[in-house]
């Protein structure tokens, strides 16, 4: 099949997937359900690890290790999803919706706690991660430091969504200071992801992008000449958050 015919097919599949998303209510329910599951499990995991005493130095080291790990893991998931074009699958509508973040990068303004909850709904993989984490911590003699790191990764994966939101929407003094400290994603750094191709997938603070960019060059086809072209003919209502 020629490149032009392949693109035409993918554009039709994308539009069909978005039509399913807009007409079949279960897809929107999935997002809210995943949000509720993720946030509930995060709260439960915090309840499990907060009584654990590992001392302030180890708490700081655990948090920093989790920050880097969450940045890397979420960047890898982002990379995989940005090149996913399986629109005809049962998850096709969710995949198509994901790609709209390149079509419309700007979010609708919302309370940050609501952003945390709503954007956690796109992380189906995180629900599985958090469930496994809960089982490990409850059922195995896991080292307290490792338990803290695992829990912090799970929570910071949702914080990454807030960091990404702030990068596109707001620029308060507090956010500027947190970017200066390296805790939030830099607007300039993340801007390259939208301007260029196949770069800067991380979106917690972007520290692991040098590694992710090496992985992307070797294994990812990018998005500018693939999935970004699939929504070119889409004229629907999009999603509630943008």
Secondary structure, 3 states (H helix, E strand, C coil): CCHHHHHHHHHHHHHHHHHHHHHCCHHHHHHHHHHHHHHHHHHHHHHHHHCCCCCHHHHHHHHHHHHHHHHHHHHHHHHHHHCCCCCCCCCHHHHHHHHHHHHCCCCCCCCHHHHHHHHHHHCHHHHHHHHHHHHHHHHCCCCHHHHHHHHHHHHHHHHHHHHHHHHHHCCCHHHHHHHHCCCCCCHHHHHHHHHCCCCCCCCCCCCCHHHHHHHHHHHCCCCCCCHHHHCCCCCCCCCCCC
